[in-house]
């Protein structure tokens, strides 16, 4: 089994974006669909929920 199975080369960049600009990280992963708009709302209600959701979306795919 490969050590980096399922890890894409851009995942570290997406993770950094998920921490500093959560909606941008989500948009890079799934586009401007439902998860992007959910992340916008979560980020507006509280920055930490937006980060948690962004990391979940990026690494659950």
Order of alpha helices (4+ residues) and beta strands (2+ residues): alpha-alpha-alpha-alpha
